[in-house]
Amino acid sequence: MQTLDDTDRAILRLLRADGRMSNADLAEAVGLSASACLRRVRLLEHRGIIRGYTALIEEAAPRDLVVVIVQITLDRQTDDHLKRFEEAVRRCAEVRECYLMTGIADYLLRVEARDAADYERIHKEALSRMPGVARIQSSFAIRTVIRGTA
């Protein structure tokens, strides 16, 4: 476990909220000189704590998409089966998020579809054909309450 001090945690919190924040503004917010702040950020990047920066893109208006939360249970949980499933799920463009889980289901996916018929296609042509899938349980989201950026 890599040790972070209060300044590191403050830098990470601010960059989560605004990854485009200038180094000068970041330094001022955490009480460091610009050069000391930049060294801290570069060290966090080098240590792999900051793995990258990204832009969040709204691909379609929320009303134009159906969000489906999908629980996948595999027939076996060996390293090979998990790896093969994860490789397949990465190739499915409609899967926006995928988590390996504890509990009843092995994976939790967030899938975006145009409508119920489009999700049926995704279910039939992609999800059910992924290696090792034993059970699929799908729940349609009614409304987004919180969608984080951090």
Buried (B, 14 or more C-beta within 10 A) or exposed (E): EEEBEEBBEBBBEBBEEEBEBEEEBBBEBBEBEBEEBBEBBEEBEEEEEBEEEEEEEEEEEEEEBBBBBBBBBBEEEEEEBBEBBBEBBEEBEBBEEBEEEEEEBBBBBBBBBBEEEBBEEBBEEBBEEBBBBEEBEBEEEEEEEEEEEE
